[in-house]
Amino acid sequence: MRDLALLLGALADPTRLEMLALLLRHDELCVCDFVGTLGISQSKASRHLRYMWNARLLDDRRSGLWVYYRIAKELDAERAILVKAMGKVFDGRDIGELEDRHAAWLKRKAKSMACSVPSPKTKPAQELRKLHGPRAAAEARR
């Protein structure tokens, strides 16, 4: 029962549901993609992704500084049923606004040299503070 509670708990959060919807449509995404798309901090994104990883819904891989997540290739029967059902639920919902945010993030990301956000010189302090905390905004003003 504990395993089932962990699994269902991983699906019981709006942010994790948005992450799952994105992964079902885009196969593999970097943590920075969730930060940029969802407008959450890197630590919050990582915490939610690790929750789903611990529930054995996701696989991860590291590439340099970046960690990429995807739906686990080896899902047991219960997880496979739930992921398939969630895919059908997302297909029946309008997640266009989420996709629009993701597309906007990809455009910003394409202009940068790194996986995260464009350099601090091109980002307003308020947006830096939102994405990376007050220290990044202070450093950008220097």
Secondary structure as UniProt FT lines:
FT   HELIX           2..10
FT   HELIX           14..26
FT   STRAND          28..30
FT   HELIX           31..38
FT   HELIX           42..54
FT   TURN            55..56
FT   STRAND          58..63
FT   TURN            64..65
FT   STRAND          66..71
FT   HELIX           77..91
FT   HELIX           96..110
FT   HELIX           120..122
FT   HELIX           125..132
FT   HELIX           134..141
//
